[in-house]
Amino acid sequence: MSEVQKIDYTIGKKIRESLQADCQSCFGLCCTALNIAASSDFAINKAAGTPCPNLQSDFSCQIHSTLRDQGFKGCTVFDCLGAGQKVSQTTFHGQDWRQSPEISEKMFRVFPIMEQLYEMIAYVAEALSYKVDSSLFNKLHIQLEQLQRATELEADALLAIDIPNFRLPVNGLLLETSEQIRQSLIEKINGKNSRKYDYRGVDWMGKNLKGKDLRATDLRGSYLIAANLQNADLRNVDFIGADLRDTNLRGADLSSSMFLTQMQINSAQGNLQTKLPSHLKRPSHWVE
């Protein structure tokens, strides 16, 4: 865990962009391991460890092309970032839980842990892509290496991980990254003595913010359900933990938004004019 001698901000960007789910290399873990409660996002109740009735023998989804129409919007939102294939192909060495039912219970317990490790890796990798100072860059790099090593552990060791304690240093580093990058932009916009735009945890559900300039705002953990952010400038906004379900992002500029995830984007409403960070894909239901 030596310090990085030469800062390369492309390292994080490459890692972040590589974190993509490969469902063909996974044994349907998101369709089996997780608990599902009937709601506007899911048409049925399903206990953790029970295969979804739409999961086919080859681990594909019988209604994949019509999930939203049949009440499974939540399935189109979910993104494991590649944790599913990691558990399937690395942790359990390509063993199929249907062919080897004795491993199923352990595999299903490991998956949510791996998913959270991958989420942290995605955040830290993104933080490494920002032009933070050398001290913070080195701390982020060391943290990334620790997380990556954790994903290589055997199943029993993964089950023993204390995820909340793992998150503590990660959260601190992400907050420090956010402060550095956002404050730099705020100073450019408003001058050296400008205040920080701290709206952490704000309840803006249904609020009309159409066309607003929200650059560099801290919206960590905010409630933006069904808020109208059409044509808003959301560059360098920190979105960690923000609830974007049905948020109107049509025409909004999120091209440099911070810590925005594919699941957040998948749960929102947008169009072809919505600008996204390079590591995120435009959802197929954004057809306008």
VEXFI-684918 format. One line per 5 residues: their letters; for each residue x, y, z of C-alpha. Coordinates in Angstrom, 2 decimals. Layout:
BEGIN
a = X/Y/Z ~ ...
***
This chain:
BEGIN
msevq = 0.00/0.00/0.00 ~ 2.63/2.50/-1.05 ~ 1.75/6.06/-1.92 ~ 1.27/6.98/-5.56 ~ 4.37/8.81/-6.75
kidyt = 2.78/10.35/-9.83 ~ -0.87/11.33/-9.83 ~ -2.83/9.86/-12.72 ~ -6.44/11.05/-12.60 ~ -7.40/8.69/-15.44
igkki = -6.99/5.62/-13.19 ~ -10.24/6.22/-11.36 ~ -12.15/7.08/-14.52 ~ -11.11/3.83/-16.20 ~ -12.04/1.73/-13.17
reslq = -15.38/3.50/-12.76 ~ -16.29/2.98/-16.41 ~ -15.34/-0.71/-16.19 ~ -17.89/-1.43/-13.45 ~ -20.67/-2.84/-15.58
adcqs = -23.05/-5.70/-14.90 ~ -22.62/-8.74/-17.16 ~ -25.84/-10.68/-16.64 ~ -24.73/-13.51/-18.92 ~ -21.87/-14.27/-16.52
cfglc = -24.13/-14.22/-13.45 ~ -26.44/-16.88/-12.05 ~ -29.45/-14.61/-11.66 ~ -28.39/-13.43/-8.22 ~ -30.34/-10.15/-8.22
ctaln = -33.43/-12.17/-9.23 ~ -32.94/-14.67/-6.43 ~ -30.84/-13.45/-3.50 ~ -32.72/-10.24/-2.73 ~ -35.98/-9.69/-0.89
iaass = -38.74/-7.99/-2.90 ~ -41.85/-6.35/-1.47 ~ -44.88/-5.69/-3.66 ~ -45.07/-1.97/-4.45 ~ -45.22/0.45/-7.34
dfain = -41.78/-0.90/-8.29 ~ -42.49/-4.64/-7.99 ~ -45.64/-6.57/-8.83 ~ -45.04/-9.39/-6.32 ~ -43.67/-10.27/-2.91
kaagt = -40.58/-12.48/-3.03 ~ -38.49/-13.70/-0.12 ~ -34.69/-13.46/-0.20 ~ -33.21/-16.69/-1.56 ~ -36.32/-17.50/-3.60
pcpnl = -36.01/-17.29/-7.40 ~ -38.32/-14.84/-9.14 ~ -41.00/-16.77/-11.08 ~ -39.84/-14.95/-14.22 ~ -36.28/-16.33/-13.92
qsdfs = -35.72/-18.96/-16.60 ~ -33.50/-22.05/-16.50 ~ -30.67/-20.21/-18.29 ~ -30.91/-17.37/-15.71 ~ -32.44/-14.95/-18.20
cqihs = -35.66/-13.05/-17.53 ~ -38.81/-14.26/-19.23 ~ -40.31/-10.75/-19.34 ~ -37.14/-8.67/-19.69 ~ -38.44/-6.60/-22.60
tlrdq = -41.71/-5.76/-20.84 ~ -40.64/-5.44/-17.19 ~ -41.99/-1.91/-16.75 ~ -45.29/-2.72/-18.42 ~ -45.80/-5.71/-16.12
gfkgc = -45.12/-3.87/-12.88 ~ -41.42/-4.64/-12.40 ~ -40.00/-1.14/-12.80 ~ -37.62/-1.80/-9.91 ~ -35.85/-4.49/-11.92
tvfdc = -35.02/-1.98/-14.65 ~ -33.58/0.38/-12.03 ~ -31.26/-2.09/-10.29 ~ -27.54/-2.15/-11.11 ~ -25.04/-4.40/-9.30
lgagq = -22.03/-2.79/-11.04 ~ -20.63/-6.25/-11.75 ~ -20.95/-7.73/-8.25 ~ -23.14/-10.54/-9.60 ~ -20.60/-11.93/-12.02
kvsqt = -17.83/-11.48/-9.42 ~ -19.67/-13.69/-6.93 ~ -20.67/-16.19/-9.62 ~ -17.36/-16.53/-11.45 ~ -14.70/-15.64/-8.85
tfhgq = -15.99/-16.24/-5.32 ~ -17.79/-19.46/-6.28 ~ -15.56/-20.35/-9.25 ~ -18.37/-20.60/-11.79 ~ -20.49/-23.00/-9.74
dwrqs = -24.18/-22.80/-10.62 ~ -26.42/-22.77/-7.50 ~ -29.00/-24.83/-9.36 ~ -26.47/-27.51/-10.24 ~ -24.85/-27.24/-6.79
peise = -27.73/-26.41/-4.41 ~ -25.50/-26.91/-1.37 ~ -23.80/-23.56/-2.10 ~ -26.98/-21.59/-2.78 ~ -27.61/-20.25/0.73
kmfrv = -24.04/-19.01/1.14 ~ -23.93/-17.55/-2.37 ~ -27.13/-15.60/-1.77 ~ -25.73/-14.18/1.49 ~ -22.45/-13.17/-0.13
fpime = -24.07/-11.29/-3.01 ~ -25.42/-8.29/-1.00 ~ -22.02/-7.91/0.66 ~ -20.20/-7.94/-2.67 ~ -22.76/-5.51/-4.05
qlyem = -21.95/-3.02/-1.29 ~ -18.20/-3.44/-1.81 ~ -18.66/-2.71/-5.50 ~ -20.75/0.34/-4.68 ~ -17.92/1.68/-2.51
iayva = -15.36/0.87/-5.20 ~ -17.43/2.83/-7.72 ~ -17.58/5.88/-5.46 ~ -13.87/5.80/-4.57 ~ -12.85/5.24/-8.20
ealsy = -14.93/8.24/-9.22 ~ -13.33/10.33/-6.47 ~ -9.91/9.39/-7.88 ~ -10.93/10.89/-11.23 ~ -11.26/14.37/-9.71
kvdss = -8.32/16.75/-9.37 ~ -8.02/16.54/-5.61 ~ -4.79/17.34/-3.78 ~ -2.05/14.71/-3.61 ~ -2.67/13.83/0.04
lfnkl = -6.32/13.02/-0.58 ~ -5.52/11.22/-3.83 ~ -3.13/8.89/-2.01 ~ -5.65/8.16/0.74 ~ -8.28/7.37/-1.89
hiqle = -5.87/5.12/-3.77 ~ -5.04/3.14/-0.61 ~ -8.75/2.81/0.18 ~ -9.47/1.56/-3.33 ~ -6.79/-1.13/-3.01
qlqra = -8.28/-2.28/0.30 ~ -11.74/-2.57/-1.23 ~ -10.45/-4.41/-4.27 ~ -8.61/-6.92/-2.08 ~ -11.79/-7.50/-0.10
telea = -13.63/-8.58/-3.26 ~ -11.07/-11.38/-3.74 ~ -11.75/-12.96/-0.35 ~ -13.27/-16.41/0.03 ~ -16.98/-16.63/0.79
dalla = -16.63/-17.15/4.56 ~ -14.27/-14.19/4.86 ~ -16.67/-12.01/2.88 ~ -19.51/-12.98/5.21 ~ -17.39/-11.89/8.17
idipn = -16.87/-8.35/6.83 ~ -18.34/-5.58/8.97 ~ -19.77/-3.41/6.18 ~ -20.67/-0.39/8.38 ~ -17.06/-0.19/9.62
frlpv = -15.85/-0.52/6.03 ~ -18.04/2.41/5.05 ~ -16.80/4.82/7.71 ~ -13.42/5.73/6.15 ~ -14.94/5.64/2.67
nglll = -17.65/8.11/3.63 ~ -15.08/10.46/5.14 ~ -12.93/10.42/2.01 ~ -15.91/10.98/-0.29 ~ -17.07/13.92/1.78
etseq = -13.57/15.42/1.68 ~ -13.49/14.95/-2.10 ~ -16.88/16.60/-2.49 ~ -15.84/19.58/-0.37 ~ -12.62/20.14/-2.33
irqsl = -14.17/19.93/-5.79 ~ -17.38/21.81/-5.09 ~ -15.73/24.61/-3.13 ~ -13.29/25.19/-5.97 ~ -16.21/25.78/-8.35
iekin = -18.13/27.93/-5.85 ~ -15.11/30.20/-5.51 ~ -14.95/30.59/-9.27 ~ -18.65/31.44/-9.41 ~ -19.04/33.72/-6.40
gknsr = -15.59/34.74/-5.20 ~ -13.30/33.63/-2.41 ~ -15.68/34.28/0.49 ~ -18.73/32.50/-0.92 ~ -20.71/30.12/1.25
kydyr = -21.06/26.42/0.54 ~ -24.37/25.31/-0.89 ~ -25.27/22.77/1.77 ~ -28.70/21.20/1.30 ~ -27.89/17.77/2.70
gvdwm = -31.03/15.80/3.50 ~ -33.34/18.52/2.19 ~ -36.94/17.54/1.40 ~ -37.63/18.85/-2.10 ~ -40.21/16.22/-3.03
gknlk = -42.36/17.59/-5.84 ~ -40.59/20.96/-5.71 ~ -40.43/23.01/-8.91 ~ -36.77/23.81/-9.60 ~ -37.08/24.09/-13.35
gkdlr = -34.12/25.84/-14.93 ~ -32.38/26.53/-11.60 ~ -28.62/26.97/-11.37 ~ -27.71/24.46/-8.65 ~ -24.06/24.02/-9.54
atdlr = -21.85/22.70/-6.73 ~ -24.80/22.16/-4.37 ~ -24.53/19.42/-1.74 ~ -27.65/17.26/-2.13 ~ -26.37/14.21/-0.25
gsyli = -29.28/12.20/1.12 ~ -31.87/14.63/-0.23 ~ -35.45/13.75/-1.15 ~ -36.08/14.74/-4.75 ~ -38.94/12.37/-5.53
aanlq = -40.99/13.79/-8.43 ~ -39.16/17.12/-8.18 ~ -39.01/19.17/-11.36 ~ -35.37/19.74/-12.31 ~ -36.05/20.16/-16.00
nadlr = -33.29/22.18/-17.71 ~ -31.53/22.68/-14.35 ~ -27.75/23.11/-14.18 ~ -26.62/20.27/-11.92 ~ -22.92/20.25/-12.67
nvdfi = -20.73/19.29/-9.69 ~ -23.78/18.60/-7.53 ~ -23.10/15.88/-4.94 ~ -25.91/13.31/-5.28 ~ -24.77/10.58/-2.86
gadlr = -27.84/8.91/-1.40 ~ -30.29/11.32/-3.04 ~ -33.69/9.84/-3.92 ~ -34.37/10.62/-7.59 ~ -37.42/8.45/-8.14
dtnlr = -39.53/10.06/-10.88 ~ -37.45/13.25/-10.70 ~ -37.84/15.23/-13.92 ~ -34.34/15.55/-15.38 ~ -35.41/16.36/-18.93
gadls = -32.88/18.71/-20.47 ~ -30.87/18.93/-17.22 ~ -27.08/19.13/-17.27 ~ -25.63/16.39/-15.06 ~ -22.48/16.01/-17.16
ssmfl = -20.17/16.56/-14.18 ~ -22.52/15.66/-11.32 ~ -20.72/13.93/-8.48 ~ -21.36/10.41/-7.18 ~ -24.45/9.93/-9.32
tqmqi = -25.28/6.26/-9.88 ~ -26.92/4.32/-12.67 ~ -29.70/3.26/-10.30 ~ -30.51/6.88/-9.49 ~ -30.63/7.74/-13.19
nsaqg = -32.70/4.64/-13.99 ~ -35.28/5.69/-11.40 ~ -35.61/9.23/-12.78 ~ -37.27/10.69/-15.86 ~ -35.13/12.18/-18.62
nlqtk = -34.80/12.56/-22.36 ~ -32.27/12.77/-25.17 ~ -31.36/16.30/-24.09 ~ -30.35/15.23/-20.56 ~ -26.57/15.39/-20.22
lpshl = -25.03/12.54/-18.20 ~ -21.55/11.72/-16.87 ~ -19.55/9.52/-19.25 ~ -19.75/6.42/-17.04 ~ -23.57/6.38/-16.99
krpsh = -25.88/5.06/-19.68 ~ -29.06/6.70/-20.89 ~ -31.96/4.47/-19.73 ~ -33.96/2.81/-22.49 ~ -37.21/4.27/-21.13
wve = -35.92/7.81/-21.77 ~ -37.42/7.82/-25.24 ~ -38.54/11.43/-25.67
***
